[in-house]
């Protein structure tokens, strides 16, 4: 049984379903254009914790709890959890998820991590290694500024090309067709996984949210750019490379998709991506959407090029993209989070900022 | 086709083969008990680079090049590379592997990363998503001390419970049965992948090195220990948890294996692991071996509890464990790298050091 497609892609023989999902964000995200769509909006960025890192961990814990609850599952129903974040040694995941006692496979792809975790999650199910898995990623504005840039107290000026790291976590429960039939239906008593309050849970529908029908794994692309305050431009070549490979492997064209959605290229990266792909013979200007551009109102929220971080694409997928598919506004999209593979050490040592992007095809059920 | 086994394990329907592997280490490792077995021993810890991070990247690059060469492959023959290291944002992998242009799936499991990358690599092949993949991990004593502990120039005293991070990288080319038949045989001209010098390449045999027949994914175990200078004790509960689950899922006993090999528990962690498992009814004292104990001579090399790091288990697997299987001294082993999920931020914020361990079953072909 080959599920390999072309040079860098995979096409599961049976689609894998997004059984449920959840999004937990901070107050700034709650005030943005998608604010009313998120499941939980925190009152402040600390989420009742003592450190920013703990706050980020609590986002993951809450998102997983809520996604499990919506799927009518307990942690022990899940085979594996694919998790990652932006912090050194992925501590937001390690400390956020330990209480679930679910076998963990940690992933790192910078802000492309949501795409990578979904890719591996689909592989585990379509390959027959698991029935149900959870994929979760997070980012936090303050923990990321501390990890990558300046102390917040320093109050540095941000150039207009800079992005604003999203405070948020998105979690997704994936499963095979059999798992869909066990989803709760309206009227079922809602189990409470982990006893966490549920915020604004989506009512049970007995149906999965969408299905994943293909994946393209990205390679590292390094155009030698060194500006960590212009990550969109650093990541755009990786996005262009993965998309081009995707179109080749699937023998598809941009207009085969209702939307081609990147993670956090922002306004500058979007322009670079469209230009790079035009040079390769693909015009995606009609279909392109960027989660980082959608999640904030750059003008009124002072977020400059747009939102970024692992959490940006994850919460936008859960709260907005899947709802558009469910509402039958879109039928088939490419969801491709983009990551910048830098650390403060590599930046301080004068290295470039390579990028990577992983694409998954998500379709209406 | 279910390849799922028990609660946390997987058993591929067809075994996945380790087609080739390579080990690249620093001079201290070259002076240790396994010194003569490694493919490449560097003259100094800088490997011709300007920074420790670049030196670590060069280890990965060299190990992958050599493993591909031994398998008679070029980078474009490989579908995916599963890679990770200990540095924040996995920069050793990002900067070491970009020139290969192989689609990359980044993994993080601290020093358990070699087990995780092999697990995911096997899943990708046994699931039909790829024909050939590379799994690579690395660590470097100096980059790890900088990342986790004190500047080397500070000359801090190390307690006897501390480990010594191994400078090294191990790379493994995995493939299915069909890929085995394409392995180079004696007399074939050796292709040179990436033009790197080959050090001490193993002569072509036309045979894979070993096969992987099962995997058990670990969960995060946190006993609340906070001493980053006693990582063995922090990781031992995770090792015990994964092993117990493995024995349950595979309905096996310790004496079904010739060796049960942990990654870098060291002398203290070894004792804790054996005690913990004895409480659960399993006696592994006869079978247990720890890569961290094997790789250095603690007495003469002043390495205290033993070697550690992602590279420790990876180079020991490539240089020693696989040779023991090939030499028919062992038939079947559990290889289980162990990781401590801390960062300097989590340590400085007073958090505990949770552990994780992933086990793979490796058998003689």
Interface residues (C-beta under 8 A of the other chain):
Chain A: X1 X2 X3 X4 X7 X8 X10 X51 X53 X54 X79 X80 X84 X86 X87 X88 X89 X90 X91 X94 X95 X97 X98 X101 X102 X103 X104 X105 X106 X107 X108 X109 X110 X116 X119 X120 X123 X124 X126 X127 X128 X129 X130 X131 X146 X147 X217 X218 X219 X220 X221 X222 X341 X342 X343 X344 X345 X346 X349 X351 X354 X356
Chain B: X1 X2 X3 X4 X7 X8 X10 X51 X53 X54 X79 X80 X84 X86 X87 X88 X89 X90 X91 X94 X95 X97 X98 X101 X102 X103 X104 X105 X106 X107 X108 X109 X110 X116 X119 X120 X123 X124 X126 X127 X128 X129 X130 X131 X146 X147 X217 X218 X219 X220 X221 X222 X341 X342 X343 X344 X345 X346 X349 X351 X354 X356
